[in-house]
């Protein structure tokens, strides 16, 4: 029969090595399901155009998971926050590249307009597009000097 003196040091080393191996990440373990971690502006911010006209480029956001990878199938809700512009769609799902885009027509008033993008499960402030409508507001005629 073997005694603790014979097995003790080797057994302790084996137990410690086994515990260390169990504490390391298992590369063959399945990855956690991707979760929405970030929604950021991808294109279309800071555009300027005449009041009441469609913008040249769509407003696009990118959805990223916790690993920084594009996330497909996320429903993104776009909302006009400032201005009276029109979106071609209020809800869009992200594509395989993680992008969701809408077209925006500036409102009738001159000045800054804002559109936000939101998605369920996302914490923090939503990304906001800032857009500028230039020129006289629709429906306002410029004053004329003298008779026509």
C-alpha positions as CSV (number, residue, x, y, z in Angstrom):
1,X,0.0,0.0,0.0
2,X,1.3,3.4,-1.0
3,X,1.4,6.2,1.6
4,X,0.7,10.0,1.3
5,X,4.4,10.5,1.2
6,X,4.6,8.6,-2.0
7,X,1.5,10.0,-3.7
8,X,1.1,13.4,-2.0
9,X,3.3,15.7,-4.0
10,X,2.4,14.1,-7.4
11,X,-1.3,14.0,-6.5
12,X,-1.3,17.7,-5.5
13,X,0.5,18.7,-8.7
14,X,-2.1,16.7,-10.8
15,X,-5.0,18.3,-9.0
16,X,-3.5,21.8,-9.5
17,X,-2.8,21.2,-13.2
18,X,-6.3,19.8,-13.7
19,X,-7.9,22.8,-12.0
20,X,-5.9,25.2,-14.1
21,X,-6.9,23.4,-17.3
22,X,-10.6,23.6,-16.3
23,X,-10.4,27.3,-15.6
24,X,-9.1,28.1,-19.1
25,X,-11.6,28.9,-21.9
26,X,-12.4,25.8,-23.9
27,X,-11.8,26.6,-27.6
28,X,-14.3,23.9,-28.6
29,X,-17.1,25.2,-26.5
30,X,-19.9,26.9,-28.5
31,X,-19.8,30.7,-28.6
32,X,-22.6,32.6,-26.9
33,X,-25.4,33.7,-29.1
34,X,-24.7,37.1,-30.6
35,X,-26.5,40.0,-28.9
36,X,-27.0,43.5,-30.0
37,X,-24.2,45.6,-28.4
38,X,-24.0,48.7,-30.6
39,X,-25.9,50.6,-33.1
40,X,-23.9,53.3,-34.9
41,X,-24.2,55.7,-37.8
42,X,-22.8,54.1,-41.0
43,X,-23.7,56.7,-43.6
44,X,-25.8,59.8,-44.4
45,X,-25.1,62.0,-41.4
46,X,-24.5,65.8,-41.8
47,X,-26.2,66.2,-45.2
48,X,-27.6,69.5,-46.5
49,X,-30.2,70.0,-49.1
50,X,-33.0,72.4,-50.0
51,X,-36.1,72.4,-47.9
52,X,-38.7,69.8,-48.9
53,X,-36.3,67.7,-51.0
54,X,-35.0,64.1,-50.6
55,X,-31.5,63.7,-49.3
56,X,-28.9,62.5,-51.8
57,X,-27.8,59.6,-49.6
58,X,-29.8,57.3,-47.4
59,X,-29.5,57.4,-43.6
60,X,-27.8,54.1,-42.5
61,X,-26.9,52.5,-39.2
62,X,-24.8,49.4,-38.5
63,X,-25.8,46.9,-35.8
64,X,-22.9,45.1,-34.1
65,X,-22.8,42.2,-31.6
66,X,-20.8,41.8,-28.5
67,X,-17.8,40.6,-30.6
68,X,-17.9,43.7,-32.9
69,X,-19.3,41.6,-35.8
70,X,-22.2,42.7,-38.0
71,X,-25.6,41.5,-36.8
72,X,-28.3,40.6,-39.3
73,X,-32.0,40.6,-38.7
74,X,-32.2,43.4,-36.1
75,X,-35.3,45.6,-36.4
76,X,-34.3,49.2,-36.4
77,X,-36.9,51.9,-35.7
78,X,-36.2,55.3,-37.3
79,X,-37.9,58.4,-35.9
80,X,-38.0,62.1,-36.9
81,X,-37.1,64.0,-33.7
82,X,-36.6,67.5,-35.0
83,X,-38.2,68.9,-38.2
84,X,-41.2,67.7,-40.1
85,X,-39.4,65.5,-42.7
86,X,-40.6,62.2,-44.0
87,X,-39.0,58.7,-43.8
88,X,-39.7,56.2,-46.5
89,X,-40.0,53.5,-43.8
90,X,-40.1,53.7,-40.0
91,X,-38.9,50.1,-39.4
92,X,-36.2,48.3,-41.3
93,X,-34.3,45.0,-40.5
94,X,-30.6,44.9,-40.8
95,X,-29.2,43.0,-43.8
96,X,-26.3,40.4,-43.8
97,X,-23.8,43.2,-43.5
98,X,-25.6,44.5,-40.3
99,X,-26.9,47.6,-42.2
100,X,-30.4,49.2,-42.1
101,X,-31.1,52.2,-44.2
102,X,-34.0,54.6,-45.0
103,X,-34.5,57.5,-47.3
104,X,-35.4,60.9,-45.8
105,X,-37.1,63.9,-47.4
106,X,-36.4,67.1,-45.5
107,X,-39.3,69.0,-44.0
108,X,-40.7,72.3,-45.2
109,X,-38.9,74.4,-42.6
110,X,-35.3,75.6,-42.9
111,X,-32.8,74.7,-40.3
112,X,-31.5,71.6,-38.4
113,X,-33.5,68.4,-38.5
114,X,-32.8,65.2,-36.6
115,X,-33.6,61.5,-37.1
116,X,-32.8,58.9,-34.5
117,X,-32.4,55.1,-34.8
118,X,-33.4,52.7,-32.1
119,X,-33.4,48.9,-31.6
120,X,-34.8,46.7,-28.8
121,X,-32.3,45.7,-26.2
122,X,-29.9,48.5,-26.9
123,X,-28.9,50.6,-23.8
124,X,-27.8,54.2,-23.9
125,X,-28.6,57.1,-26.3
126,X,-29.6,56.2,-29.8
127,X,-27.6,57.4,-32.7
128,X,-28.9,60.7,-34.2
129,X,-28.5,62.0,-37.7
130,X,-28.2,65.7,-38.0
131,X,-29.4,67.2,-41.3
132,X,-29.8,70.7,-42.6
133,X,-32.6,72.1,-44.7
134,X,-31.5,75.2,-46.6
135,X,-33.4,78.0,-48.2
136,X,-36.8,79.6,-47.5
137,X,-39.4,77.5,-45.9
138,X,-42.0,76.1,-48.4
139,X,-45.0,78.3,-48.6
140,X,-43.1,81.5,-47.8
141,X,-42.6,83.8,-50.7
142,X,-39.7,86.1,-50.8
143,X,-40.5,89.8,-50.5
144,X,-40.4,91.6,-53.8
145,X,-38.9,95.0,-54.2
146,X,-41.2,97.2,-56.2
147,X,-43.8,96.4,-58.9
148,X,-43.3,93.4,-61.1
